[in-house]
Amino acid sequence: MNDRSDVRATYDRIAAHFATTREYPWPEVESFCTGRHAAIGLDIGCGNGRHTELLADHADRVIGLDASRELLSIARERAPHAIFVEGDAASLPIADGTVGIAIYVATLHHLPNQRLRRRSLTELARVLAPDGAALVSAWSTAHRRFETEPNADLGFDTEVDWTLPDGETVPRFYHIYAPAEFDADLDASDLDVIDSFVSSGNCYAVVGST
């Protein structure tokens, strides 16, 4: 699996079952959103809309973006007042400087190479308003399931199977970030890093635009 069309096809295939396992927002996302409000909120890689739904309490207008049409269909039912767009995290169909609050979690690690991952972070910087803020996350080598991997200090590409109810397994591409590598990609983008930390085995960063 080495291109974005593969990732899109994978999530279209597993969308219905995947959505049933993603009911609640992550605590880190809830914490980030607390006390923030903006005219426009953006959920990049919105999946089934669980964080888009949360953003509706923190923005006057909310946009959810995902590559999977099947997940977007589910998200529209969950958050009917949001606007949902099929799109690419590395080429956001959003105007410059318009987003006041953004969530970009559990998606960056699906982009198949460093160039695209860094481009997507710069795209996030482009759409953020001057006083806007975003939360970015990716799977990390700090998670116990990856700590024995040979390249745990550097980050690495892998496949993580999704098991459907009938027992069929569907491989999903992941880039597992070493924390220092995650920080380096953020620094290479146009984002201003406000805070960077590891939580629940994931790399996180609170960022703004430079």
Backbone as CSV, one residue per row, in Angstrom:
resi,resn,N_x,N_y,N_z,CA_x,CA_y,CA_z,C_x,C_y,C_z
1,MET,0.853,-1.190,0.000,0.000,0.000,0.000,0.888,1.238,0.000
2,ASN,0.906,2.000,-1.068,1.867,3.087,-1.128,1.335,4.351,-1.779
3,ASP,0.040,4.491,-1.920,-0.479,5.757,-2.409,-1.806,6.053,-1.744
4,ARG,-2.279,7.285,-1.934,-3.465,7.738,-1.211,-4.743,7.062,-1.692
5,SER,-4.773,6.620,-2.939,-5.964,5.927,-3.418,-6.149,4.609,-2.680
6,ASP,-5.037,3.959,-2.295,-5.127,2.740,-1.513,-5.741,3.018,-0.144
7,VAL,-5.312,4.090,0.488,-5.855,4.447,1.798,-7.345,4.745,1.687
8,ARG,-7.718,5.478,0.657,-9.138,5.800,0.447,-9.961,4.531,0.259
9,ALA,-9.489,3.628,-0.571,-10.215,2.388,-0.831,-10.328,1.544,0.432
10,THR,-9.264,1.517,1.228,-9.290,0.749,2.473,-10.373,1.256,3.405
11,TYR,-10.439,2.571,3.589,-11.416,3.104,4.536,-12.843,3.066,3.991
12,ASP,-12.995,3.142,2.691,-14.330,2.891,2.121,-14.774,1.464,2.433
13,ARG,-13.834,0.541,2.367,-14.151,-0.871,2.572,-14.531,-1.176,4.019
14,ILE,-13.844,-0.553,4.974,-14.077,-0.878,6.381,-14.960,0.151,7.090
15,ALA,-15.485,1.126,6.362,-16.136,2.291,6.969,-17.223,1.934,7.973
16,ALA,-18.140,1.061,7.604,-19.292,0.776,8.468,-18.835,0.206,9.810
17,HIS,-17.939,-0.776,9.769,-17.461,-1.368,11.024,-16.553,-0.400,11.772
18,PHE,-15.687,0.289,11.064,-14.783,1.260,11.681,-15.571,2.307,12.466
19,ALA,-16.652,2.799,11.877,-17.436,3.862,12.514,-18.046,3.408,13.829
20,THR,-18.407,2.140,13.935,-19.018,1.648,15.174,-18.030,1.612,16.327
21,THR,-16.738,1.653,16.027,-15.717,1.618,17.072,-15.183,3.006,17.408
22,ARG,-15.744,4.015,16.829,-15.260,5.385,17.021,-16.419,6.270,17.487
23,GLU,-16.939,5.967,18.667,-18.137,6.638,19.153,-17.840,7.973,19.811
24,TYR,-16.759,8.025,20.600,-16.538,9.197,21.452,-15.293,9.974,21.048
25,PRO,-15.304,11.298,21.280,-14.098,12.098,21.021,-12.960,11.682,21.953
26,TRP,-11.741,11.864,21.482,-10.581,11.615,22.326,-10.507,12.673,23.431
27,PRO,-10.093,12.302,24.641,-9.956,13.288,25.723,-9.019,14.432,25.359
28,GLU,-7.963,14.145,24.624,-7.021,15.199,24.233,-7.686,16.226,23.324
29,VAL,-8.613,15.767,22.477,-9.338,16.690,21.596,-10.313,17.528,22.413
30,GLU,-10.997,16.894,23.342,-11.921,17.640,24.206,-11.167,18.699,25.000
31,SER,-10.004,18.345,25.522,-9.211,19.293,26.293,-8.754,20.464,25.424
32,PHE,-8.304,20.155,24.200,-7.878,21.221,23.286,-9.014,22.184,22.972
33,CYS,-10.192,21.664,22.757,-11.327,22.497,22.361,-11.869,23.354,23.503
34,THR,-11.679,22.919,24.727,-12.230,23.636,25.880,-11.744,25.083,25.913
35,GLY,-12.687,25.993,25.983,-12.366,27.415,26.066,-12.086,28.086,24.734
36,ARG,-12.149,27.326,23.640,-11.895,27.893,22.325,-13.200,28.028,21.547
37,HIS,-13.309,29.095,20.767,-14.449,29.265,19.864,-13.983,30.081,18.656
38,ALA,-14.511,29.740,17.494,-14.099,30.401,16.257,-15.275,30.481,15.303
39,ALA,-15.125,31.314,14.293,-16.157,31.399,13.258,-16.187,30.129,12.417
40,ILE,-14.999,29.586,12.078,-14.914,28.391,11.237,-14.038,27.349,11.922
41,GLY,-14.566,26.128,12.014,-13.808,24.995,12.520,-13.600,23.981,11.415
42,LEU,-12.472,23.283,11.440,-12.129,22.313,10.400,-11.656,21.020,11.043
43,ASP,-12.240,19.903,10.611,-11.827,18.576,11.061,-11.234,17.833,9.869
44,ILE,-9.906,17.724,9.834,-9.199,17.081,8.727,-9.067,15.590,9.023
45,GLY,-9.541,14.762,8.091,-9.598,13.332,8.356,-10.704,13.035,9.348
46,CYS,-11.896,13.545,9.052,-12.991,13.558,10.028,-13.576,12.177,10.307
47,GLY,-13.326,11.199,9.425,-13.857,9.863,9.669,-15.364,9.851,9.808
48,ASN,-15.848,9.273,10.902,-17.302,9.179,11.102,-17.912,10.431,11.718
49,GLY,-17.116,11.475,11.916,-17.646,12.755,12.372,-17.694,12.946,13.867
50,ARG,-17.045,12.083,14.629,-17.140,12.232,16.084,-16.502,13.529,16.583
51,HIS,-15.401,13.950,15.956,-14.791,15.209,16.374,-15.424,16.405,15.659
52,THR,-15.981,16.178,14.488,-16.734,17.242,13.805,-17.921,17.643,14.664
53,GLU,-18.596,16.658,15.211,-19.730,16.903,16.099,-19.306,17.732,17.306
54,LEU,-18.148,17.412,17.886,-17.623,18.186,19.006,-17.308,19.615,18.597
55,LEU,-16.700,19.783,17.422,-16.340,21.125,16.957,-17.558,22.037,16.798
56,ALA,-18.715,21.449,16.559,-19.934,22.251,16.394,-20.245,23.083,17.629
57,ASP,-19.734,22.667,18.779,-19.912,23.444,20.008,-18.865,24.539,20.161
58,HIS,-17.895,24.573,19.237,-16.780,25.501,19.381,-16.560,26.364,18.138
59,ALA,-17.443,26.258,17.171,-17.326,27.061,15.945,-18.719,27.335,15.387
60,ASP,-18.876,28.492,14.764,-20.168,28.851,14.173,-20.453,28.018,12.922
61,ARG,-19.400,27.657,12.213,-19.519,26.871,10.987,-18.439,25.808,11.001
62,VAL,-18.797,24.571,10.734,-17.845,23.475,10.848,-17.750,22.724,9.516
63,ILE,-16.520,22.432,9.124,-16.248,21.672,7.905,-15.526,20.393,8.287
64,GLY,-16.025,19.264,7.811,-15.349,17.988,7.980,-14.818,17.511,6.640
65,LEU,-13.561,17.128,6.595,-12.933,16.693,5.346,-12.375,15.289,5.512
66,ASP,-12.618,14.438,4.518,-12.072,13.091,4.538,-11.942,12.591,3.105
67,ALA,-11.047,11.617,2.908,-10.877,11.022,1.584,-11.905,9.934,1.304
68,SER,-12.510,9.378,2.361,-13.428,8.249,2.210,-14.870,8.712,2.043
69,ARG,-15.462,8.403,0.913,-16.860,8.759,0.688,-17.788,8.032,1.650
70,GLU,-17.455,6.781,1.952,-18.311,5.998,2.850,-18.306,6.582,4.258
71,LEU,-17.147,6.975,4.747,-17.092,7.594,6.066,-17.792,8.944,6.074
72,LEU,-17.660,9.696,5.010,-18.357,10.987,4.925,-19.867,10.798,4.971
73,SER,-20.369,9.762,4.342,-21.796,9.486,4.379,-22.271,9.234,5.807
74,ILE,-21.474,8.494,6.567,-21.802,8.237,7.965,-21.706,9.519,8.786
75,ALA,-20.665,10.320,8.523,-20.465,11.569,9.262,-21.618,12.543,9.041
76,ARG,-22.153,12.586,7.841,-23.272,13.505,7.557,-24.494,13.177,8.408
77,GLU,-24.693,11.908,8.692,-25.814,11.519,9.545,-25.544,11.898,11.002
78,ARG,-24.310,11.806,11.412,-23.958,12.088,12.796,-23.953,13.593,13.088
79,ALA,-23.471,14.378,12.155,-23.360,15.834,12.356,-24.025,16.546,11.183
80,PRO,-25.360,16.532,11.127,-26.068,17.028,9.939,-25.925,18.520,9.683
81,HIS,-25.503,19.279,10.681,-25.389,20.729,10.482,-24.003,21.139,9.979
82,ALA,-23.087,20.192,9.919,-21.747,20.492,9.410,-21.715,20.371,7.891
83,ILE,-20.690,20.932,7.301,-20.437,20.808,5.859,-19.352,19.752,5.682
84,PHE,-19.604,18.761,4.852,-18.625,17.701,4.647,-18.122,17.719,3.211
85,VAL,-16.808,17.551,3.090,-16.134,17.672,1.803,-15.213,16.482,1.605
86,GLU,-15.288,15.864,0.431,-14.317,14.832,0.080,-13.049,15.531,-0.389
87,GLY,-11.931,15.228,0.247,-10.720,15.945,-0.114,-9.462,15.303,0.419
88,ASP,-8.351,15.975,0.157,-7.007,15.480,0.394,-6.334,16.355,1.448
89,ALA,-5.813,15.746,2.507,-5.169,16.507,3.570,-3.932,17.251,3.093
90,ALA,-3.347,16.818,1.986,-2.158,17.487,1.460,-2.493,18.575,0.452
91,SER,-3.782,18.797,0.195,-4.224,19.846,-0.731,-5.623,20.281,-0.311
92,LEU,-5.694,21.047,0.753,-6.975,21.380,1.369,-7.781,22.355,0.506
93,PRO,-9.050,22.044,0.222,-9.893,22.940,-0.572,-10.518,24.034,0.300
94,ILE,-9.667,24.750,1.017,-10.084,25.756,1.995,-9.310,27.043,1.718
95,ALA,-9.978,28.175,1.854,-9.332,29.463,1.592,-8.263,29.778,2.640
96,ASP,-7.273,30.553,2.226,-6.184,30.953,3.121,-6.722,31.706,4.339
97,GLY,-6.134,31.415,5.499,-6.349,32.226,6.691,-7.769,32.303,7.204
98,THR,-8.553,31.253,7.012,-9.981,31.335,7.359,-10.398,30.469,8.546
99,VAL,-9.557,29.541,8.964,-9.952,28.556,9.973,-9.456,28.976,11.356
100,GLY,-10.382,29.098,12.286,-10.020,29.529,13.633,-9.647,28.399,14.572
101,ILE,-10.212,27.215,14.335,-9.907,26.054,15.161,-9.940,24.815,14.274
102,ALA,-8.930,23.968,14.416,-8.837,22.792,13.543,-8.396,21.573,14.335
103,ILE,-8.891,20.425,13.896,-8.497,19.126,14.427,-7.895,18.324,13.275
104,TYR,-6.684,17.819,13.483,-6.019,16.996,12.472,-5.425,15.798,13.210
105,VAL,-6.290,14.859,13.583,-5.844,13.739,14.405,-6.047,12.416,13.661
106,ALA,-5.104,11.488,13.919,-5.184,10.122,13.390,-5.315,10.064,11.868
107,THR,-4.678,11.003,11.187,-4.748,11.063,9.724,-3.380,11.280,9.092
108,LEU,-2.574,12.144,9.677,-1.249,12.443,9.135,-0.451,11.171,8.879
109,HIS,-0.571,10.201,9.771,0.227,8.976,9.653,-0.198,8.071,8.499
110,HIS,-1.319,8.375,7.851,-1.743,7.584,6.690,-1.157,8.091,5.374
111,LEU,-0.566,9.286,5.375,0.031,9.808,4.142,1.330,9.052,3.871
112,PRO,1.554,8.599,2.626,2.545,7.560,2.375,4.005,7.984,2.304
113,ASN,4.292,9.282,2.371,5.710,9.659,2.378,5.890,10.991,3.090
114,GLN,7.128,11.268,3.454,7.417,12.465,4.247,7.053,13.746,3.505
115,ARG,7.287,13.774,2.205,6.975,14.978,1.437,5.507,15.347,1.579
116,LEU,4.626,14.368,1.448,3.198,14.637,1.568,2.801,14.999,2.993
117,ARG,3.430,14.336,3.965,3.097,14.647,5.356,3.488,16.085,5.689
118,ARG,4.675,16.491,5.267,5.093,17.872,5.533,4.241,18.868,4.739
119,ARG,3.882,18.496,3.515,3.021,19.384,2.721,1.675,19.565,3.388
120,SER,1.142,18.495,3.966,-0.159,18.605,4.619,-0.093,19.516,5.846
121,LEU,1.032,19.479,6.553,1.189,20.368,7.706,1.280,21.829,7.262
122,THR,1.963,22.078,6.148,2.028,23.441,5.621,0.663,23.892,5.089
123,GLU,-0.107,22.962,4.529,-1.473,23.284,4.117,-2.318,23.693,5.322
124,LEU,-2.136,22.995,6.438,-2.849,23.380,7.660,-2.468,24.799,8.066
125,ALA,-1.186,25.111,8.013,-0.734,26.469,8.339,-1.363,27.495,7.407
126,ARG,-1.475,27.150,6.140,-2.045,28.082,5.160,-3.487,28.454,5.476
127,VAL,-4.284,27.478,5.906,-5.710,27.750,6.106,-6.010,28.319,7.481
128,LEU,-5.073,28.199,8.432,-5.334,28.745,9.763,-5.350,30.267,9.739
129,ALA,-6.299,30.834,10.474,-6.352,32.284,10.659,-5.166,32.722,11.523
130,PRO,-4.800,34.009,11.471,-3.645,34.473,12.258,-3.742,34.152,13.747
131,ASP,-4.960,34.133,14.282,-5.136,33.799,15.701,-5.693,32.395,15.887
132,GLY,-5.637,31.583,14.830,-6.192,30.234,14.890,-5.259,29.242,15.559
133,ALA,-5.816,28.103,15.932,-5.036,27.042,16.561,-5.548,25.695,16.086
134,ALA,-4.657,24.714,16.064,-5.017,23.365,15.635,-4.348,22.349,16.544
135,LEU,-4.971,21.175,16.625,-4.385,20.034,17.308,-4.043,18.980,16.268
136,VAL,-2.783,18.567,16.236,-2.297,17.554,15.294,-1.870,16.329,16.091
137,SER,-2.201,15.128,15.589,-1.718,13.919,16.252,-1.339,12.861,15.224
138,ALA,-0.496,11.924,15.655,-0.118,10.776,14.834,0.312,9.647,15.760
139,TRP,0.175,8.424,15.263,0.654,7.275,16.038,2.152,7.389,16.260
140,SER,2.595,6.893,17.429,3.966,7.115,17.844,4.667,5.826,18.256
141,THR,5.985,5.818,18.088,6.809,4.715,18.580,6.795,4.646,20.101
142,ALA,6.258,5.675,20.761,6.144,5.653,22.219,5.079,4.669,22.694
143,HIS,4.205,4.238,21.769,3.185,3.258,22.144,3.840,1.910,22.415
144,ARG,3.362,1.209,23.434,4.004,-0.048,23.837,4.013,-1.107,22.735
145,ARG,3.053,-1.038,21.800,3.024,-2.058,20.742,4.179,-1.905,19.757
146,PHE,4.836,-0.726,19.770,5.916,-0.485,18.814,7.292,-0.357,19.465
147,GLU,7.353,-0.437,20.789,8.617,-0.121,21.459,9.743,-1.104,21.144
148,THR,9.400,-2.303,20.693,10.446,-3.284,20.359,10.795,-3.298,18.877
149,GLU,10.188,-2.426,18.090,10.499,-2.364,16.656,11.942,-1.927,16.441
150,PRO,12.621,-2.480,15.419,14.030,-2.134,15.181,14.264,-0.639,14.955
151,ASN,13.308,0.056,14.330,13.500,1.471,14.006,12.674,2.387,14.908
152,ALA,12.426,1.931,16.143,11.567,2.700,17.049,12.135,4.084,17.355
153,ASP,13.453,4.245,17.268,14.055,5.555,17.546,13.938,6.509,16.363
154,LEU,13.617,5.970,15.192,13.635,6.779,13.974,12.265,7.005,13.367
155,GLY,11.302,6.135,13.665,10.034,6.126,12.948,10.121,5.178,11.767
156,PHE,8.974,4.637,11.367,9.003,3.626,10.306,7.614,3.467,9.692
157,ASP,7.583,2.901,8.484,6.338,2.552,7.806,5.944,1.127,8.165
158,THR,4.638,0.906,8.272,4.166,-0.442,8.567,2.732,-0.587,8.072
159,GLU,2.196,-1.784,8.201,0.783,-2.029,7.961,0.159,-2.568,9.238
160,VAL,-1.011,-2.047,9.560,-1.764,-2.469,10.742,-3.094,-3.008,10.254
161,ASP,-3.350,-4.274,10.533,-4.576,-4.902,10.035,-5.810,-4.413,10.785
162,TRP,-6.894,-4.239,10.013,-8.227,-4.036,10.588,-8.992,-5.336,10.400
163,THR,-9.598,-5.845,11.473,-10.314,-7.115,11.410,-11.814,-6.859,11.347
164,LEU,-12.421,-7.270,10.250,-13.859,-7.123,10.065,-14.612,-8.184,10.866
165,PRO,-15.920,-8.000,11.100,-16.680,-8.955,11.914,-16.619,-10.395,11.429
166,ASP,-16.432,-10.590,10.121,-16.375,-11.965,9.603,-14.978,-12.576,9.712
167,GLY,-14.049,-11.831,10.323,-12.693,-12.334,10.502,-11.722,-11.919,9.422
168,GLU,-12.218,-11.338,8.332,-11.325,-10.861,7.271,-10.461,-9.721,7.795
169,THR,-9.187,-9.733,7.416,-8.293,-8.650,7.814,-7.973,-7.767,6.623
170,VAL,-7.966,-6.469,6.866,-7.697,-5.477,5.826,-6.493,-4.653,6.269
171,PRO,-5.376,-4.700,5.534,-4.186,-3.949,5.943,-4.354,-2.451,5.720
172,ARG,-3.835,-1.668,6.675,-3.866,-0.204,6.571,-2.446,0.331,6.695
173,PHE,-2.068,1.245,5.795,-0.745,1.845,5.857,-0.670,2.836,7.018
174,TYR,0.437,2.783,7.754,0.741,3.756,8.799,2.208,4.147,8.718
175,HIS,2.483,5.421,8.958,3.840,5.823,9.307,3.841,6.062,10.808
176,ILE,4.638,5.269,11.524,4.711,5.393,12.971,5.830,6.375,13.312
177,TYR,5.444,7.486,13.905,6.383,8.576,14.165,7.184,8.363,15.442
178,ALA,8.491,8.526,15.368,9.276,8.777,16.566,8.985,10.217,16.993
179,PRO,8.870,10.498,18.304,8.537,11.868,18.732,9.448,12.942,18.151
180,ALA,10.756,12.671,18.096,11.679,13.671,17.544,11.424,13.891,16.054
181,GLU,11.045,12.833,15.353,10.733,12.944,13.923,9.459,13.765,13.721
182,PHE,8.467,13.537,14.565,7.220,14.315,14.516,7.531,15.799,14.688
183,ASP,8.362,16.124,15.685,8.742,17.523,15.906,9.495,18.093,14.714
184,ALA,10.345,17.278,14.090,11.111,17.746,12.940,10.200,18.065,11.759
185,ASP,9.185,17.235,11.532,8.248,17.512,10.438,7.439,18.768,10.713
186,LEU,7.043,18.969,11.949,6.350,20.208,12.306,7.250,21.417,12.072
187,ASP,8.508,21.317,12.492,9.449,22.424,12.327,9.730,22.715,10.859
188,ALA,9.641,21.693,10.005,9.902,21.872,8.575,8.713,22.498,7.850
189,SER,7.569,22.570,8.516,6.365,23.154,7.920,6.279,24.637,8.268
190,ASP,5.173,25.264,7.851,4.954,26.673,8.159,4.174,26.874,9.448
191,LEU,4.024,25.816,10.232,3.293,25.917,11.487,4.168,26.477,12.604
192,ASP,3.535,27.162,13.528,4.170,27.621,14.753,3.777,26.637,15.852
193,VAL,4.734,25.926,16.408,4.448,24.911,17.421,4.333,25.570,18.796
194,ILE,3.150,25.465,19.380,2.888,26.034,20.702,3.225,25.024,21.788
195,ASP,2.892,23.769,21.548,3.170,22.711,22.514,3.258,21.389,21.763
196,SER,4.159,20.516,22.206,4.295,19.195,21.623,4.444,18.189,22.763
197,PHE,3.702,17.084,22.691,3.715,16.142,23.804,3.279,14.761,23.320
198,VAL,3.499,13.763,24.156,3.055,12.397,23.888,1.972,12.040,24.896
199,SER,0.877,11.467,24.403,-0.221,11.056,25.274,-0.880,9.821,24.690
200,SER,-1.148,8.831,25.535,-1.811,7.590,25.110,-1.117,6.943,23.916
201,GLY,0.203,7.061,23.862,0.964,6.444,22.792,0.947,7.189,21.483
202,ASN,0.403,8.409,21.467,0.359,9.231,20.261,1.195,10.485,20.440
203,CYS,1.771,10.967,19.337,2.376,12.292,19.316,1.277,13.330,19.108
204,TYR,1.341,14.417,19.867,0.398,15.524,19.722,1.153,16.836,19.626
205,ALA,0.534,17.808,18.956,1.058,19.169,18.959,-0.102,20.148,18.855
206,VAL,-0.020,21.201,19.640,-0.907,22.353,19.480,-0.138,23.366,18.652
207,VAL,-0.725,23.798,17.549,0.002,24.635,16.602,-0.844,25.819,16.149
208,GLY,-0.144,26.840,15.664,-0.774,27.978,15.018,-0.061,28.247,13.712
209,SER,-0.459,29.305,13.019,0.209,29.676,11.775,1.301,30.686,12.074
210,THR,2.377,30.652,11.287,3.481,31.591,11.504,3.159,32.933,10.879
